[in-house]
Amino acid sequence: MTGPLCGARHWQHPDTLCTELTGHDRADGSSPHAGLLIIDGREAGVITWNEPKEKR
C-alpha cells in the first residue's frame, strides 16, 4: 500500500527530500527520514537523517 510521501527537507542539503511515507518520523528518532542525497543538483547517493534536536 502506498500513500503520500513525507517530503521533509534535509537541513544541510535542502534539495534532498524524504521519500518515506508521511507520518513515519517519531520523536524518539527510531524512524529517521531517508531519501536520495542531492548536492548541487546532482544525485550523490542516499542518506538517512533525524531532525536536529532544536527543530523537534
Biopython code that builds the backbone (N, CA, C, O; Angstrom):
import numpy as np
from Bio.PDB.StructureBuilder import StructureBuilder

atoms = [
    (1, "MET", "N", (0.846, -1.178, 0.000)),
    (1, "MET", "CA", (0.000, 0.000, 0.000)),
    (1, "MET", "C", (0.891, 1.240, 0.000)),
    (1, "MET", "O", (1.900, 1.282, 0.703)),
    (2, "THR", "N", (0.525, 2.226, -0.771)),
    (2, "THR", "CA", (1.298, 3.458, -0.824)),
    (2, "THR", "C", (0.449, 4.621, -0.354)),
    (2, "THR", "O", (-0.779, 4.541, -0.323)),
    (3, "GLY", "N", (1.109, 5.685, 0.006)),
    (3, "GLY", "CA", (0.429, 6.885, 0.459)),
    (3, "GLY", "C", (1.287, 8.086, 0.141)),
    (3, "GLY", "O", (2.286, 7.955, -0.566)),
    (4, "PRO", "N", (0.926, 9.257, 0.644)),
    (4, "PRO", "CA", (1.722, 10.449, 0.371)),
    (4, "PRO", "C", (3.103, 10.355, 1.013)),
    (4, "PRO", "O", (3.272, 9.762, 2.078)),
    (5, "LEU", "N", (4.077, 10.948, 0.348)),
    (5, "LEU", "CA", (5.444, 10.933, 0.861)),
    (5, "LEU", "C", (5.660, 12.060, 1.863)),
    (5, "LEU", "O", (4.993, 13.092, 1.803)),
    (6, "CYS", "N", (6.592, 11.855, 2.777)),
    (6, "CYS", "CA", (6.906, 12.815, 3.831)),
    (6, "CYS", "C", (7.355, 14.156, 3.238)),
    (6, "CYS", "O", (6.763, 15.194, 3.534)),
    (7, "GLY", "N", (8.396, 14.135, 2.404)),
    (7, "GLY", "CA", (8.856, 15.356, 1.743)),
    (7, "GLY", "C", (9.668, 16.305, 2.603)),
    (7, "GLY", "O", (9.977, 17.412, 2.162)),
    (8, "ALA", "N", (10.026, 15.902, 3.832)),
    (8, "ALA", "CA", (10.833, 16.780, 4.691)),
    (8, "ALA", "C", (12.186, 17.038, 4.033)),
    (8, "ALA", "O", (12.795, 16.130, 3.467)),
    (9, "ARG", "N", (12.646, 18.276, 4.111)),
    (9, "ARG", "CA", (13.951, 18.646, 3.546)),
    (9, "ARG", "C", (15.054, 18.410, 4.565)),
    (9, "ARG", "O", (14.860, 18.610, 5.763)),
    (10, "HIS", "N", (16.215, 17.982, 4.078)),
    (10, "HIS", "CA", (17.388, 17.853, 4.939)),
    (10, "HIS", "C", (17.859, 19.263, 5.284)),
    (10, "HIS", "O", (17.886, 20.124, 4.405)),
    (11, "TRP", "N", (18.225, 19.523, 6.525)),
    (11, "TRP", "CA", (18.577, 20.872, 6.965)),
    (11, "TRP", "C", (19.867, 21.378, 6.323)),
    (11, "TRP", "O", (20.026, 22.592, 6.195)),
    (12, "GLN", "N", (20.790, 20.517, 5.915)),
    (12, "GLN", "CA", (22.035, 20.958, 5.281)),
    (12, "GLN", "C", (22.000, 20.863, 3.757)),
    (12, "GLN", "O", (22.756, 21.554, 3.075)),
    (13, "HIS", "N", (21.139, 20.022, 3.231)),
    (13, "HIS", "CA", (21.023, 19.796, 1.788)),
    (13, "HIS", "C", (19.552, 19.949, 1.404)),
    (13, "HIS", "O", (18.852, 18.947, 1.263)),
    (14, "PRO", "N", (19.066, 21.190, 1.229)),
    (14, "PRO", "CA", (17.635, 21.433, 1.046)),
    (14, "PRO", "C", (17.031, 20.812, -0.218)),
    (14, "PRO", "O", (15.807, 20.718, -0.317)),
    (15, "ASP", "N", (17.845, 20.390, -1.178)),
    (15, "ASP", "CA", (17.310, 19.704, -2.356)),
    (15, "ASP", "C", (17.029, 18.235, -2.065)),
    (15, "ASP", "O", (16.388, 17.553, -2.865)),
    (16, "THR", "N", (17.511, 17.744, -0.916)),
    (16, "THR", "CA", (17.306, 16.359, -0.506)),
    (16, "THR", "C", (15.981, 16.261, 0.237)),
    (16, "THR", "O", (15.786, 16.911, 1.265)),
    (17, "LEU", "N", (15.066, 15.439, -0.293)),
    (17, "LEU", "CA", (13.738, 15.283, 0.298)),
    (17, "LEU", "C", (13.545, 13.865, 0.818)),
    (17, "LEU", "O", (14.051, 12.907, 0.234)),
    (18, "CYS", "N", (12.818, 13.738, 1.911)),
    (18, "CYS", "CA", (12.492, 12.437, 2.463)),
    (18, "CYS", "C", (11.472, 11.743, 1.574)),
    (18, "CYS", "O", (10.451, 12.325, 1.209)),
    (19, "THR", "N", (11.760, 10.494, 1.231)),
    (19, "THR", "CA", (10.863, 9.718, 0.376)),
    (19, "THR", "C", (10.125, 8.621, 1.162)),
    (19, "THR", "O", (9.530, 7.721, 0.568)),
    (20, "GLU", "N", (10.170, 8.702, 2.486)),
    (20, "GLU", "CA", (9.392, 7.779, 3.319)),
    (20, "GLU", "C", (7.930, 8.242, 3.328)),
    (20, "GLU", "O", (7.629, 9.369, 2.937)),
    (21, "LEU", "N", (7.035, 7.372, 3.772)),
    (21, "LEU", "CA", (5.624, 7.730, 3.843)),
    (21, "LEU", "C", (5.366, 8.758, 4.949)),
    (21, "LEU", "O", (6.052, 8.760, 5.971)),
    (22, "THR", "N", (4.397, 9.609, 4.745)),
    (22, "THR", "CA", (4.010, 10.610, 5.735)),
    (22, "THR", "C", (3.716, 9.938, 7.071)),
    (22, "THR", "O", (3.074, 8.888, 7.112)),
    (23, "GLY", "N", (4.183, 10.539, 8.163)),
    (23, "GLY", "CA", (3.915, 10.029, 9.494)),
    (23, "GLY", "C", (4.911, 9.011, 9.998)),
    (23, "GLY", "O", (4.741, 8.480, 11.096)),
    (24, "HIS", "N", (5.947, 8.723, 9.229)),
    (24, "HIS", "CA", (6.930, 7.714, 9.638)),
    (24, "HIS", "C", (7.815, 8.204, 10.774)),
    (24, "HIS", "O", (8.247, 7.404, 11.604)),
    (25, "ASP", "N", (8.096, 9.506, 10.826)),
    (25, "ASP", "CA", (9.059, 10.043, 11.790)),
    (25, "ASP", "C", (8.474, 10.067, 13.195)),
    (25, "ASP", "O", (7.318, 10.436, 13.402)),
    (26, "ARG", "N", (9.300, 9.664, 14.153)),
    (26, "ARG", "CA", (8.893, 9.609, 15.560)),
    (26, "ARG", "C", (9.820, 10.489, 16.375)),
    (26, "ARG", "O", (10.991, 10.651, 16.029)),
    (27, "ALA", "N", (9.315, 11.046, 17.433)),
    (27, "ALA", "CA", (10.096, 11.948, 18.275)),
    (27, "ALA", "C", (11.322, 11.275, 18.879)),
    (27, "ALA", "O", (12.308, 11.949, 19.178)),
    (28, "ASP", "N", (11.279, 9.945, 19.066)),
    (28, "ASP", "CA", (12.421, 9.256, 19.669)),
    (28, "ASP", "C", (13.525, 8.952, 18.653)),
    (28, "ASP", "O", (14.555, 8.387, 19.019)),
    (29, "GLY", "N", (13.324, 9.321, 17.375)),
    (29, "GLY", "CA", (14.349, 9.122, 16.353)),
    (29, "GLY", "C", (14.438, 7.706, 15.820)),
    (29, "GLY", "O", (15.382, 7.384, 15.099)),
    (30, "SER", "N", (13.476, 6.847, 16.156)),
    (30, "SER", "CA", (13.557, 5.444, 15.756)),
    (30, "SER", "C", (13.169, 5.199, 14.302)),
    (30, "SER", "O", (13.352, 4.092, 13.797)),
    (31, "SER", "N", (12.647, 6.188, 13.637)),
    (31, "SER", "CA", (12.282, 6.054, 12.224)),
    (31, "SER", "C", (12.746, 7.308, 11.476)),
    (31, "SER", "O", (11.953, 8.219, 11.236)),
    (32, "PRO", "N", (14.034, 7.351, 11.107)),
    (32, "PRO", "CA", (14.593, 8.568, 10.514)),
    (32, "PRO", "C", (14.054, 8.843, 9.111)),
    (32, "PRO", "O", (13.475, 7.970, 8.465)),
    (33, "HIS", "N", (14.259, 10.076, 8.661)),
    (33, "HIS", "CA", (13.962, 10.446, 7.282)),
    (33, "HIS", "C", (14.976, 9.735, 6.390)),
    (33, "HIS", "O", (16.066, 9.390, 6.846)),
    (34, "ALA", "N", (14.626, 9.513, 5.124)),
    (34, "ALA", "CA", (15.529, 8.857, 4.182)),
    (34, "ALA", "C", (15.186, 9.301, 2.764)),
    (34, "ALA", "O", (14.024, 9.553, 2.443)),
    (35, "GLY", "N", (16.213, 9.391, 1.924)),
    (35, "GLY", "CA", (15.977, 9.756, 0.532)),
    (35, "GLY", "C", (17.278, 9.846, -0.234)),
    (35, "GLY", "O", (18.347, 9.544, 0.296)),
    (36, "LEU", "N", (17.181, 10.264, -1.485)),
    (36, "LEU", "CA", (18.363, 10.467, -2.310)),
    (36, "LEU", "C", (19.079, 11.731, -1.866)),
    (36, "LEU", "O", (18.440, 12.764, -1.666)),
    (37, "LEU", "N", (20.389, 11.665, -1.711)),
    (37, "LEU", "CA", (21.195, 12.828, -1.353)),
    (37, "LEU", "C", (21.461, 13.623, -2.626)),
    (37, "LEU", "O", (22.085, 13.121, -3.561)),
    (38, "ILE", "N", (20.984, 14.869, -2.657)),
    (38, "ILE", "CA", (21.162, 15.747, -3.807)),
    (38, "ILE", "C", (22.086, 16.886, -3.398)),
    (38, "ILE", "O", (21.785, 17.642, -2.475)),
    (39, "ILE", "N", (23.213, 16.999, -4.092)),
    (39, "ILE", "CA", (24.175, 18.073, -3.836)),
    (39, "ILE", "C", (24.437, 18.771, -5.159)),
    (39, "ILE", "O", (24.765, 18.121, -6.152)),
    (40, "ASP", "N", (24.293, 20.089, -5.180)),
    (40, "ASP", "CA", (24.484, 20.888, -6.390)),
    (40, "ASP", "C", (23.670, 20.348, -7.561)),
    (40, "ASP", "O", (24.144, 20.321, -8.697)),
    (41, "GLY", "N", (22.437, 19.916, -7.275)),
    (41, "GLY", "CA", (21.537, 19.446, -8.307)),
    (41, "GLY", "C", (21.823, 18.057, -8.850)),
    (41, "GLY", "O", (21.191, 17.622, -9.813)),
    (42, "ARG", "N", (22.777, 17.355, -8.237)),
    (42, "ARG", "CA", (23.136, 16.016, -8.720)),
    (42, "ARG", "C", (22.943, 14.984, -7.630)),
    (42, "ARG", "O", (23.196, 15.256, -6.457)),
    (43, "GLU", "N", (22.495, 13.798, -8.018)),
    (43, "GLU", "CA", (22.341, 12.701, -7.084)),
    (43, "GLU", "C", (23.728, 12.248, -6.625)),
    (43, "GLU", "O", (24.585, 11.921, -7.445)),
    (44, "ALA", "N", (23.938, 12.232, -5.312)),
    (44, "ALA", "CA", (25.250, 11.901, -4.761)),
    (44, "ALA", "C", (25.206, 10.675, -3.854)),
    (44, "ALA", "O", (26.178, 10.393, -3.154)),
    (45, "GLY", "N", (24.109, 9.953, -3.857)),
    (45, "GLY", "CA", (23.972, 8.774, -3.007)),
    (45, "GLY", "C", (22.642, 8.792, -2.296)),
    (45, "GLY", "O", (21.693, 9.439, -2.738)),
    (46, "VAL", "N", (22.580, 8.072, -1.185)),
    (46, "VAL", "CA", (21.372, 8.046, -0.359)),
    (46, "VAL", "C", (21.755, 8.475, 1.056)),
    (46, "VAL", "O", (22.921, 8.413, 1.443)),
    (47, "ILE", "N", (20.761, 8.907, 1.812)),
    (47, "ILE", "CA", (21.039, 9.429, 3.153)),
    (47, "ILE", "C", (19.841, 9.145, 4.061)),
    (47, "ILE", "O", (18.696, 9.125, 3.610)),
    (48, "THR", "N", (20.124, 8.929, 5.331)),
    (48, "THR", "CA", (19.090, 8.899, 6.366)),
    (48, "THR", "C", (19.454, 9.967, 7.384)),
    (48, "THR", "O", (20.634, 10.234, 7.610)),
    (49, "TRP", "N", (18.443, 10.585, 8.004)),
    (49, "TRP", "CA", (18.721, 11.631, 8.972)),
    (49, "TRP", "C", (17.554, 11.815, 9.921)),
    (49, "TRP", "O", (16.407, 11.495, 9.608)),
    (50, "ASN", "N", (17.881, 12.339, 11.081)),
    (50, "ASN", "CA", (16.885, 12.789, 12.053)),
    (50, "ASN", "C", (16.951, 14.309, 12.081)),
    (50, "ASN", "O", (17.982, 14.904, 11.767)),
    (51, "GLU", "N", (15.862, 14.915, 12.452)),
    (51, "GLU", "CA", (15.848, 16.376, 12.583)),
    (51, "GLU", "C", (16.760, 16.789, 13.726)),
    (51, "GLU", "O", (16.821, 16.092, 14.738)),
    (52, "PRO", "N", (17.470, 17.904, 13.591)),
    (52, "PRO", "CA", (18.264, 18.398, 14.726)),
    (52, "PRO", "C", (17.352, 18.622, 15.930)),
    (52, "PRO", "O", (16.193, 19.001, 15.766)),
    (53, "LYS", "N", (17.863, 18.393, 17.126)),
    (53, "LYS", "CA", (17.037, 18.497, 18.338)),
    (53, "LYS", "C", (16.358, 19.862, 18.471)),
    (53, "LYS", "O", (15.234, 19.934, 18.968)),
    (54, "GLU", "N", (17.009, 20.945, 18.040)),
    (54, "GLU", "CA", (16.406, 22.263, 18.176)),
    (54, "GLU", "C", (15.217, 22.460, 17.231)),
    (54, "GLU", "O", (14.448, 23.402, 17.425)),
    (55, "LYS", "N", (15.038, 21.599, 16.207)),
    (55, "LYS", "CA", (13.901, 21.702, 15.295)),
    (55, "LYS", "C", (12.719, 20.856, 15.741)),
    (55, "LYS", "O", (11.605, 21.068, 15.260)),
    (56, "ARG", "N", (12.926, 19.896, 16.651)),
    (56, "ARG", "CA", (11.850, 18.998, 17.079)),
    (56, "ARG", "C", (10.831, 19.707, 17.923)),
    (56, "ARG", "O", (9.860, 19.092, 18.365)),
]
sb = StructureBuilder()
sb.init_structure("model")
sb.init_model(0)
sb.init_chain("A")
sb.init_seg("    ")
for serial, (resi, resn, name, xyz) in enumerate(atoms, 1):
    if name == "N":
        sb.init_residue(resn, " ", resi, " ")
    sb.init_atom(name, np.array(xyz, "f"), 0.0, 1.0, " ", f" {name:<3s}", serial, name[0])
structure = sb.get_structure()
